[in-house]
Amino acid sequence: MANSEILLVKPVDGLGGEGDQVKVRAGYARNYLLPRGIAVPLTGANRKQVDALKKRRGLREAEELTGAQELAKKLEKVALAFAVKTGEGGKMFGAVTTSDIHDKLTAAGITIDKRRVLLHTPVKTLGQHTVKVKLHADVTVELNFDVVSENPIVPAAEEQK
């Protein structure tokens, strides 16, 4: 199997960041990375670009980290509540999902990627719950939200004999 050593110009998930020297399959480099301008072949002249790319990468990552920390401070102040329809005994119809949480955050003026909201299973019970929002590799915020009934809870009727 032929491998190529290339220099990444842009970050690629699962492969590396800009300025990294990586070994990839020759076909991946030839057919995907090189034509899209994501990487350049590793030559003597291109090795000189490594320092400039790493400096730019460091500045970009520092900027992303400070932006994520500022957004985390905003998120800590946000209080979310979901009013859901319930049936007998307070049993919910439907569930609160990642999309619902993302929509509430967008309505509150906080714009984040929907994939950053980490809710493992949809919420199907009333009460207070917690969801993690991963803003950066180093910044994760736990966001509390309430799920309440929009109509009064009627106790379940007991079976009559």
N, CA, C and O of each residue as an XYZ file, in Angstrom:
644
protein
N       0.836     -1.170      0.000
C       0.000      0.000      0.000
C       0.887      1.241      0.000
O       1.780      1.376      0.837
N       0.640      2.125     -0.924
C       1.451      3.324     -1.049
C       0.926      4.433     -0.142
O      -0.275      4.699     -0.092
N       1.833      5.063      0.560
C       1.494      6.192      1.412
C       2.197      7.431      0.909
O       3.267      7.345      0.306
N       1.597      8.590      1.155
C       2.196      9.864      0.789
C       2.347     10.698      2.048
O       1.481     10.675      2.922
N       3.433     11.427      2.140
C       3.614     12.344      3.242
C       3.276     13.732      2.722
O       3.856     14.212      1.749
N       2.306     14.374      3.410
C       1.832     15.670      2.938
C       1.836     16.667      4.086
O       1.991     16.296      5.249
N       1.665     17.928      3.745
C       1.593     19.007      4.714
C       0.184     19.591      4.660
O      -0.252     20.068      3.612
N      -0.530     19.556      5.787
C      -1.899     20.074      5.821
C      -1.890     21.605      5.861
O      -1.156     22.213      6.639
N      -2.708     22.206      5.021
C      -2.839     23.654      4.974
C      -4.058     24.095      5.784
O      -4.081     25.201      6.323
N      -5.062     23.234      5.868
C      -6.284     23.498      6.633
C      -6.499     22.329      7.591
O      -6.042     21.220      7.316
N      -7.182     22.558      8.704
C      -7.435     21.446      9.627
C      -8.413     20.427      9.039
O      -9.369     20.788      8.353
N      -8.154     19.156      9.320
C      -9.016     18.068      8.881
C      -9.350     17.226     10.106
O      -8.449     16.753     10.798
N     -10.652     17.036     10.380
C     -11.069     16.244     11.535
C     -10.521     14.833     11.433
O     -10.620     14.193     10.386
N      -9.946     14.352     12.520
C      -9.441     13.000     12.571
C      -8.080     12.821     11.922
O      -7.525     11.722     11.945
N      -7.530     13.888     11.339
C      -6.241     13.768     10.658
C      -5.215     14.703     11.279
O      -4.110     14.269     11.604
N      -5.552     15.970     11.449
C      -4.617     16.911     12.053
C      -4.998     18.341     11.745
O      -5.972     18.609     11.042
N      -4.212     19.250     12.284
C      -4.453     20.667     12.088
C      -3.499     21.233     11.051
O      -2.633     20.526     10.535
N      -3.667     22.519     10.751
C      -2.821     23.142      9.746
C      -1.376     23.150     10.223
O      -1.092     23.407     11.393
N      -0.476     22.864      9.299
C       0.941     22.812      9.619
C       1.424     21.435     10.033
O       2.620     21.258     10.268
N       0.548     20.462     10.130
C       0.949     19.108     10.515
C       1.436     18.328      9.307
O       0.881     18.432      8.213
N       2.478     17.549      9.525
C       2.963     16.631      8.496
C       2.345     15.279      8.803
O       2.553     14.726      9.884
N       1.581     14.742      7.851
C       0.890     13.482      8.080
C       1.138     12.522      6.923
O       1.396     12.931      5.791
N       1.053     11.240      7.242
C       1.125     10.211      6.210
C      -0.288      9.717      5.953
O      -0.999      9.315      6.873
N      -0.682      9.754      4.684
C      -2.001      9.281      4.299
C      -1.849      8.380      3.083
O      -0.789      8.325      2.460
N      -2.910      7.687      2.761
C      -2.908      6.866      1.564
C      -2.712      7.747      0.336
O      -3.208      8.873      0.294
N      -2.006      7.249     -0.645
C      -1.692      8.034     -1.837
C      -2.956      8.474     -2.574
O      -3.025      9.606     -3.053
N      -3.943      7.608     -2.669
C      -5.179      7.944     -3.364
C      -5.966      9.023     -2.647
O      -6.565      9.881     -3.296
N      -5.977      8.997     -1.320
C      -6.673     10.020     -0.531
C      -6.021     11.380     -0.756
O      -6.702     12.392     -0.923
N      -4.706     11.385     -0.756
C      -3.988     12.642     -0.989
C      -4.206     13.124     -2.421
O      -4.527     14.293     -2.639
N      -4.036     12.247     -3.382
C      -4.097     12.618     -4.802
C      -5.514     13.012     -5.234
O      -5.682     13.953     -6.010
N      -6.520     12.309     -4.744
C      -7.887     12.518     -5.227
C      -8.727     13.458     -4.366
O      -9.727     13.991     -4.848
N      -8.352     13.673     -3.115
C      -9.196     14.496     -2.245
C      -8.450     15.706     -1.675
O      -8.853     16.847     -1.901
N      -7.376     15.459     -0.945
C      -6.715     16.542     -0.218
C      -6.023     17.552     -1.136
O      -6.183     18.760     -0.961
N      -5.269     17.071     -2.093
C      -4.522     17.987     -2.968
C      -5.421     18.806     -3.896
O      -5.211     20.015     -3.995
N      -6.414     18.223     -4.585
C      -7.249     19.036     -5.482
C      -8.078     20.102     -4.762
O      -8.376     21.146     -5.343
N      -8.448     19.852     -3.516
C      -9.271     20.814     -2.774
C      -8.434     21.874     -2.064
O      -8.991     22.778     -1.442
N      -7.128     21.782     -2.144
C      -6.256     22.771     -1.522
C      -6.159     22.614     -0.016
O      -5.768     23.549      0.682
N      -6.512     21.442      0.491
C      -6.448     21.184      1.923
C      -5.018     20.847      2.328
O      -4.622     21.078      3.471
N      -4.246     20.302      1.396
C      -2.876     19.897      1.690
C      -1.986     20.174      0.483
O      -2.463     20.372     -0.634
N      -0.684     20.182      0.741
C       0.306     20.324     -0.327
C       1.329     19.210     -0.156
O       1.543     18.726      0.955
N       1.971     18.796     -1.268
C       2.996     17.753     -1.144
C       4.142     18.252     -0.273
O       4.452     19.443     -0.261
N       4.755     17.350      0.442
C       5.846     17.722      1.339
C       7.146     17.777      0.544
O       7.701     16.746      0.164
N       7.622     18.996      0.299
C       8.884     19.206     -0.404
C       9.752     20.120      0.448
O       9.317     20.610      1.490
N      10.984     20.348     -0.003
C      11.894     21.225      0.745
C      11.346     22.630      0.885
O      11.462     23.239      1.948
N      10.749     23.155     -0.181
C      10.204     24.514     -0.138
C       8.988     24.588      0.773
O       8.798     25.578      1.480
N       8.171     23.550      0.759
C       6.958     23.561      1.581
C       7.266     23.417      3.065
O       6.488     23.874      3.903
N       8.378     22.796      3.397
C       8.748     22.652      4.808
C       8.949     24.019      5.467
O       8.760     24.171      6.674
N       9.334     25.007      4.661
C       9.535     26.358      5.200
C       8.205     26.995      5.598
O       8.171     27.887      6.446
N       7.123     26.542      4.994
C       5.806     27.077      5.318
C       5.297     26.577      6.673
O       4.367     27.151      7.239
N       5.901     25.519      7.183
C       5.417     24.893      8.408
C       5.375     25.889      9.563
O       4.388     25.936     10.296
N       6.431     26.686      9.738
C       6.465     27.641     10.852
C       5.349     28.667     10.741
O       4.694     28.980     11.735
N       5.129     29.191      9.546
C       4.076     30.182      9.359
C       2.708     29.569      9.628
O       1.859     30.204     10.254
N       2.484     28.341      9.164
C       1.198     27.674      9.393
C       0.967     27.397     10.873
O      -0.146     27.568     11.370
N       2.012     26.969     11.579
C       1.855     26.666     13.001
C       1.586     27.934     13.802
O       0.832     27.901     14.774
N       2.187     29.042     13.409
C       1.940     30.307     14.105
C       0.485     30.736     13.891
O      -0.192     31.153     14.831
N       0.010     30.629     12.639
C      -1.375     30.987     12.336
C      -2.345     30.073     13.077
O      -3.393     30.517     13.546
N      -1.988     28.791     13.178
C      -2.826     27.827     13.885
C      -2.915     28.174     15.365
O      -3.991     28.109     15.958
N      -1.790     28.540     15.959
C      -1.774     28.905     17.372
C      -2.656     30.112     17.658
O      -3.384     30.131     18.651
N      -2.592     31.119     16.791
C      -3.429     32.303     16.960
C      -4.915     31.964     16.819
O      -5.746     32.438     17.593
N      -5.236     31.136     15.815
C      -6.631     30.755     15.589
C      -7.183     29.959     16.770
O      -8.311     30.193     17.202
N      -6.395     29.021     17.291
C      -6.860     28.202     18.409
C      -7.038     29.032     19.673
O      -7.970     28.794     20.442
N      -6.156     30.003     19.900
C      -6.290     30.873     21.069
C      -7.553     31.727     20.949
O      -8.256     31.946     21.936
N      -7.836     32.207     19.739
C      -9.041     33.007     19.505
C     -10.299     32.163     19.714
O     -11.268     32.632     20.311
N     -10.287     30.922     19.226
C     -11.438     30.039     19.403
C     -11.667     29.731     20.875
O     -12.812     29.653     21.320
N     -10.588     29.553     21.638
C     -10.710     29.241     23.060
C     -11.313     30.410     23.828
O     -12.187     30.202     24.670
N     -10.869     31.630     23.559
C     -11.430     32.783     24.266
C     -12.895     32.992     23.879
O     -13.716     33.348     24.724
N     -13.223     32.770     22.606
C     -14.617     32.875     22.177
C     -15.496     31.847     22.870
O     -16.621     32.151     23.265
N     -14.984     30.631     23.020
C     -15.740     29.570     23.682
C     -15.926     29.876     25.160
O     -16.982     29.583     25.720
N     -14.928     30.456     25.798
C     -15.049     30.794     27.216
C     -16.073     31.910     27.429
O     -16.824     31.882     28.404
N     -16.107     32.888     26.525
C     -17.104     33.955     26.627
C     -18.518     33.402     26.432
O     -19.449     33.789     27.138
N     -18.663     32.495     25.470
C     -19.962     31.883     25.220
C     -20.394     31.022     26.414
O     -21.582     30.943     26.725
N     -19.431     30.380     27.079
C     -19.734     29.572     28.257
C     -20.301     30.450     29.377
O     -21.222     30.040     30.082
N     -19.755     31.645     29.537
C     -20.268     32.555     30.560
C     -21.710     32.967     30.253
O     -22.530     33.100     31.161
N     -22.011     33.167     28.962
C     -23.380     33.501     28.561
C     -24.321     32.333     28.849
O     -25.426     32.523     29.356
N     -23.871     31.127     28.522
C     -24.719     29.940     28.696
C     -25.040     29.668     30.163
O     -26.124     29.183     30.485
N     -24.095     29.981     31.050
C     -24.333     29.732     32.470
C     -25.466     30.592     33.010
O     -26.104     30.225     33.996
N     -25.725     31.737     32.374
C     -26.772     32.645     32.831
C     -28.138     32.303     32.245
O     -29.148     32.835     32.706
N     -28.193     31.430     31.240
C     -29.442     31.112     30.555
C     -30.247     30.089     31.351
O     -29.709     29.093     31.836
N     -31.540     30.354     31.473
C     -32.455     29.401     32.115
C     -33.483     28.968     31.072
O     -34.176     29.803     30.491
N     -33.576     27.676     30.843
C     -34.506     27.145     29.858
C     -35.638     26.395     30.552
O     -35.430     25.725     31.564
N     -36.835     26.519     29.992
C     -37.989     25.768     30.495
C     -38.814     25.318     29.293
O     -39.029     26.080     28.351
N     -39.262     24.097     29.339
C     -40.067     23.517     28.267
C     -41.426     23.156     28.827
O     -41.524     22.404     29.797
N     -42.488     23.694     28.212
C     -43.853     23.348     28.598
C     -44.334     22.276     27.626
O     -44.383     22.501     26.417
N     -44.685     21.117     28.160
C     -45.081     19.989     27.318
C     -46.487     19.536     27.686
O     -46.961     19.772     28.797
N     -47.132     18.893     26.750
C     -48.467     18.346     27.013
C     -48.306     17.030     27.767
O     -47.423     16.219     27.489
N     -49.209     16.859     28.740
C     -49.154     15.634     29.531
C     -50.523     14.998     29.596
O     -51.551     15.649     29.412
N     -50.504     13.728     29.858
C     -51.744     12.976     29.999
C     -51.980     12.655     31.462
O     -51.508     13.362     32.352
N     -52.719     11.578     31.701
C     -53.027     11.157     33.062
C     -51.754     10.856     33.830
O     -50.832     10.229     33.310
N     -51.715     11.304     35.057
C     -50.580     11.012     35.927
C     -49.315     11.773     35.561
O     -48.240     11.447     36.065
N     -49.414     12.769     34.707
C     -48.252     13.566     34.337
C     -47.350     12.909     33.311
O     -46.191     13.295     33.158
N     -47.880     11.910     32.602
C     -47.080     11.230     31.569
C     -46.981     12.134     30.339
O     -47.991     12.626     29.835
N     -45.755     12.345     29.866
C     -45.518     13.250     28.745
C     -45.912     12.633     27.420
O     -45.762     11.430     27.204
N     -46.425     13.490     26.526
C     -46.607     13.111     25.124
C     -45.372     13.604     24.394
O     -45.095     14.803     24.401
N     -44.633     12.720     23.772
C     -43.419     13.130     23.067
C     -42.242     13.232     24.014
O     -42.239     12.639     25.093
N     -41.219     14.010     23.586
C     -40.001     14.143     24.372
C     -39.317     15.461     24.046
O     -39.611     16.092     23.031
N     -38.406     15.868     24.911
C     -37.571     17.042     24.668
C     -36.265     16.532     24.068
O     -35.570     15.726     24.685
N     -35.930     16.999     22.867
C     -34.764     16.501     22.141
C     -33.695     17.577     22.005
O     -33.876     18.718     22.430
N     -32.598     17.190     21.412
C     -31.498     18.114     21.137
C     -31.968     19.278     20.279
O     -31.557     20.417     20.499
N     -32.820     19.002     19.309
C     -33.336     20.063     18.440
C     -34.138     21.085     19.236
O     -34.027     22.286     18.990
N     -34.941     20.621     20.183
C     -35.730     21.534     21.007
C     -34.822     22.444     21.835
O     -35.066     23.646     21.936
N     -33.785     21.872     22.420
C     -32.848     22.649     23.227
C     -32.123     23.658     22.353
O     -31.949     24.813     22.744
N     -31.699     23.227     21.171
C     -31.007     24.130     20.241
C     -31.912     25.277     19.825
O     -31.464     26.421     19.753
N     -33.181     24.987     19.549
C     -34.131     26.037     19.157
C     -34.325     27.063     20.280
O     -34.393     28.264     20.018
N     -34.413     26.593     21.528
C     -34.575     27.507     22.669
C     -33.339     28.386     22.838
O     -33.452     29.576     23.133
N     -32.149     27.791     22.650
C     -30.917     28.572     22.773
C     -30.834     29.623     21.673
O     -30.401     30.749     21.919
N     -31.246     29.259     20.461
C     -31.242     30.207     19.343
C     -32.225     31.340     19.621
O     -31.933     32.501     19.333
N     -33.385     31.009     20.177
C     -34.375     32.030     20.509
C     -33.862     32.957     21.613
O     -34.260     34.119     21.687
N     -32.981     32.441     22.469
C     -32.409     33.253     23.548
C     -31.252     34.110     23.047
O     -30.681     34.889     23.810
N     -30.902     33.970     21.765
C     -29.842     34.796     21.192
C     -28.470     34.162     21.223
O     -27.474     34.848     20.988
N     -28.387     32.874     21.506
C     -27.098     32.178     21.534
C     -27.032     31.256     20.335
O     -27.835     30.332     20.207
N     -26.073     31.508     19.455
C     -25.950     30.697     18.253
C     -24.792     29.720     18.417
O     -23.632     30.117     18.529
N     -25.131     28.446     18.428
C     -24.127     27.382     18.456
C     -24.565     26.300     17.487
O     -25.721     26.254     17.064
N     -23.640     25.445     17.147
C     -23.933     24.328     16.262
C     -24.762     23.301     17.031
O     -24.495     23.018     18.198
N     -25.763     22.753     16.362
C     -26.667     21.791     16.997
C     -25.911     20.550     17.500
O     -26.308     19.940     18.493
N     -24.840     20.186     16.820
C     -24.082     18.998     17.218
C     -23.291     19.212     18.494
O     -22.759     18.251     19.050
N     -23.199     20.435     18.971
C     -22.476     20.735     20.209
C     -23.308     20.400     21.446
O     -22.759     20.270     22.541
N     -24.628     20.258     21.285
C     -25.513     19.921     22.402
C     -25.487     18.401     22.553
O     -25.899     17.671     21.651
N     -25.000     17.935     23.703
C     -24.808     16.503     23.921
C     -25.883     15.951     24.866
O     -25.692     15.901     26.081
N     -26.995     15.546     24.295
C     -28.085     14.923     25.044
C     -28.155     13.475     24.576
O     -28.514     13.200     23.431
N     -27.807     12.549     25.473
C     -27.671     11.152     25.060
C     -29.007     10.508     24.683
O     -29.098      9.793     23.685
N     -30.028     10.761     25.478
C     -31.358     10.229     25.165
C     -32.381     11.347     25.333
O     -32.209     12.214     26.189
N     -33.432     11.338     24.536
C     -34.467     12.370     24.694
C     -35.093     12.315     26.088
O     -35.249     11.239     26.667
N     -35.445     13.479     26.615
C     -36.012     13.578     27.963
C     -37.509     13.298     27.882
O     -38.236     13.958     27.139
N     -37.963     12.308     28.657
C     -39.366     11.903     28.618
C     -40.040     12.002     29.970
O     -41.112     11.433     30.177
N     -39.411     12.732     30.908
C     -39.994     12.891     32.240
C     -40.020     14.367     32.619
O     -39.215     15.164     32.138
N     -40.958     14.708     33.488
C     -41.040     16.077     33.992
C     -39.961     16.291     35.044
O     -39.468     15.334     35.641
N     -39.596     17.551     35.270
C     -38.619     17.869     36.308
C     -37.423     18.610     35.750
O     -37.446     19.114     34.627
N     -36.375     18.664     36.559
C     -35.161     19.369     36.149
C     -34.153     18.375     35.584
O     -33.941     17.297     36.138
N     -33.542     18.759     34.478
C     -32.581     17.903     33.801
C     -31.339     18.708     33.443
O     -31.347     19.938     33.495
N     -30.266     17.998     33.080
C     -29.005     18.638     32.725
C     -28.561     18.129     31.365
O     -28.719     16.950     31.051
N     -28.001     19.032     30.554
C     -27.448     18.668     29.258
C     -26.069     19.296     29.158
O     -25.848     20.396     29.662
N     -25.141     18.602     28.510
C     -23.803     19.143     28.314
C     -23.726     19.813     26.945
O     -24.252     19.300     25.957
N     -23.063     20.964     26.905
C     -22.827     21.684     25.663
C     -21.315     21.806     25.516
O     -20.656     22.480     26.308
N     -20.771     21.145     24.489
C     -19.318     21.163     24.273
C     -18.997     22.263     23.271
O     -19.270     22.127     22.078
N     -18.416     23.350     23.762
C     -18.130     24.513     22.937
C     -16.749     24.437     22.298
O     -16.522     24.997     21.225
N     -15.828     23.741     22.962
C     -14.441     23.655     22.500
C     -13.884     22.387     23.124
O     -14.501     21.813     24.021
N     -12.737     21.949     22.664
C     -12.143     20.733     23.220
C     -11.890     20.881     24.724
O     -11.927     19.895     25.461
N     -11.632     22.111     25.175
C     -11.335     22.350     26.582
C     -12.492     22.983     27.353
O     -12.401     23.130     28.572
N     -13.570     23.359     26.678
C     -14.668     24.079     27.332
C     -15.975     23.315     27.144
O     -16.479     23.193     26.027
N     -16.520     22.801     28.254
C     -17.813     22.120     28.255
C     -18.658     22.733     29.355
O     -18.182     22.923     30.474
N     -19.916     23.045     29.043
C     -20.817     23.680     29.998
C     -21.985     22.743     30.265
O     -22.546     22.152     29.342
N     -22.347     22.612     31.545
C     -23.547     21.866     31.895
C     -24.690     22.864     32.019
O     -24.624     23.818     32.795
N     -25.735     22.623     31.240
C     -26.876     23.538     31.175
C     -28.080     22.853     31.813
O     -28.452     21.747     31.422
N     -28.686     23.517     32.798
C     -29.876     22.967     33.460
C     -31.125     23.489     32.768
O     -31.187     24.650     32.364
N     -32.114     22.622     32.638
C     -33.400     23.040     32.078
C     -34.523     22.300     32.777
O     -34.352     21.198     33.299
N     -35.685     22.951     32.766
C     -36.874     22.382     33.421
C     -37.865     21.917     32.373
O     -38.034     22.555     31.334
N     -38.518     20.805     32.654
C     -39.606     20.310     31.820
C     -40.846     20.332     32.701
O     -40.927     19.621     33.702
N     -41.819     21.168     32.308
C     -43.034     21.324     33.101
C     -44.260     21.018     32.239
O     -44.202     21.048     31.010
N     -45.364     20.725     32.916
C     -46.604     20.414     32.214
C     -47.327     21.717     31.883
O     -47.403     22.620     32.716
N     -47.857     21.809     30.663
C     -48.599     23.020     30.293
C     -50.064     22.944     30.722
O     -50.774     23.950     30.695
N     -50.506     21.774     31.109
C     -51.868     21.641     31.634
C     -51.773     21.007     33.021
O     -50.788     20.329     33.313
N     -52.773     21.210     33.884
C     -52.698     20.663     35.247
C     -52.635     19.134     35.215
O     -53.277     18.475     34.396
N     -51.850     18.610     36.122
C     -51.663     17.157     36.181
C     -52.841     16.538     36.929
O     -53.133     16.900     38.069
N     -53.510     15.599     36.263
C     -54.630     14.882     36.840
C     -54.102     13.510     37.267
O     -53.505     12.792     36.464
N     -54.326     13.150     38.539
C     -53.832     11.821     38.959
C     -54.522     10.712     38.152
O     -55.689     10.824     37.776
N     -53.785      9.674     37.908
C     -54.338      8.555     37.146
C     -55.487      7.921     37.921
O     -55.382      7.676     39.122
N     -56.578      7.662     37.220
C     -57.743      7.052     37.854
C     -57.423      5.604     38.213
O     -56.879      4.842     37.415
N     -57.786      5.258     39.452
C     -57.515      3.892     39.893
C     -58.523      2.947     39.247
O     -59.672      3.319     39.006
N     -58.087      1.735     38.973
C     -58.990      0.767     38.356
C     -60.062      0.370     39.351
O     -59.778      0.108     40.520
N     -61.275      0.329     38.882
C     -62.392     -0.052     39.757
C     -62.751     -1.496     39.485
O     -62.681     -1.967     38.350
N     -63.141     -2.197     40.548
C     -63.464     -3.616     40.421
C     -64.876     -3.858     40.035
O     -65.289     -5.008     39.891
